[in-house]
Amino acid sequence: MSTLVIPIGVDAILLASGHMNNPAWLPHAKLHCAMSFFAAASLGISALAILKVRPTYDLFSMGLAAFLGSAFWIGLIASGFWSGTSYGFLNDPVLGNIREPELFGIVIYPNVIAAIITIVIAIAGYWFANQATLIERSRLKENA
């Protein structure tokens, strides 16, 4: 769900002036931003569709849904390592000089925190599905 809600809700609505409505952005930069919105929505919808139509004991499907729900966020974290990119809005010509919060001298970027939380939830969901499958299989063996 966060792959659907956060990129579209936060970036497209709350931070629209720093993204799609930013006059400093070239049209091609806006194209890439729009691509990321639609990629996030496609991945999120695909993950939800798999969860809806496949049984939870199908661990491949659960793993695929976990990956699809996390792929956008994995990409966000990886993109920050690309030279010239930034997770924050420091010195943004439209939003100004927004400083990100710090904890013990470490800059905390909200989008990276959202990414980490989403990835951890996806991994935990897969782990719980796996545990439930193992428990169910052991019950079936006992009753056989």
N, C-alpha and C positions, 0 to 999 in steps of 0.2 A: 504494500500500500504506500509506503514512503517513497517508492520510486515513482509513483503517480502524483502524490500530493506535494511533496517538498519541491521538486524542480519547477513544477507548474505553479503551485500556490505561492511559493516564496519568490522565485526568480521572475515569474511572469507577472505577478501582481504586486507583492510587497517591494521588490527591488527592480521594478520595470524601468525606472529612470536610470539605473546603472547598467541595464542590459539592453533590451529591445528598443526602449525609448531614449537611449543615450545618443544625443546628436554627435558626439565625438566618435561613435562607432561607424565604420564604413559599412555599406550594405553587405559586403561579403562576410564581415565579422558577425553581423546580425543573422546571416544565413546559417553560420555555424552554431550560433546560439539556438536558433529555431530547430536546427537538426538535433541538438542535444535534448530539447524539450520533447520532440517527437520520438527520439530514440528511447528516452526514459519512459514515456507513456507506452511505447510498443513493448518494451521489456517487462514493465509492470503488468500490463494486460496479459501478456503471454504467460507470465508466472502465475497470475490468478487463474487463468484458463486451465493450466495444467493442474493446479490444486483443486479446481472445481470438478474436472472430468476424470481424473485418475485416482485410483484408490491410494490411501496413505501407506499401505504396505508395499507399494511399488517404489522401492528406494531409488531407482534410477530417475523416475519422474520427480520424486521429492528433491533429489539432488539437482536436477535440471531446473526446477522451480526456484530453489535456493540460489543457484547461480544466476539465473535470469533476473531475479529480484535484487541481486548484488552487483551485477555487471556494470551498471551505470555508475555506481559508487566506487567500484574498483577503478574504473576509468577516471573518475574525478580525482582520486588520490594520486594515481599515476600521472595525470596531466600536470599536477603541481611540480613534478620533477623536470618538466620540459623547460628549457632555458627561455627566459622572458615571460613566463606565466606567473600568476599570483593567485593565491586563494582569497586575498583580501581586497579592500578598496582604498588602500593607502595612496594618496595623491591622485584620486580619481577626479577628472575635470568636472564632472557633474555632481557627484555625491560629496565631494570635498575630501578632507583628510580624516577618514574614519580609521581610528585605531582599534585593532582587535584586542580583546581582553588578554591578559597575561596571567599565568599561574606559575609561581616560582621562576620567573624570568622566561618562561616558554610561552610563545604566542599561541593562543587557542583560537583556531578558526572554526566558527560555527558549522560551516559546510563540511569540514573534515570530521568534526565530532559527529554530525548527522550520518556521514558515510560510515564511520567506524561502528556506530550503534546499529545501523541497518545491516551491515555485514555480520556483526555478532549475532543479531536476532535471526538472520537467515541460517547461520551455522548452527545456532541453538535449536532452531526449528527442525533442521535436518537431523541433528543428533537425537532430539526427542522422538521424531518419527522412526528413526533407526532403533532406538531403545524399545519403543512400543512394538515394533515388528519382532524384535528378538524375544520379548516377553510373550507375545502371542504365539510365536513358533514353539517356544518351550512348553507352553500350555497344551498346544496341539500334540506334542510328542508325549507328554504325560498322559493324556487322555487316549492315546492310540493303543 
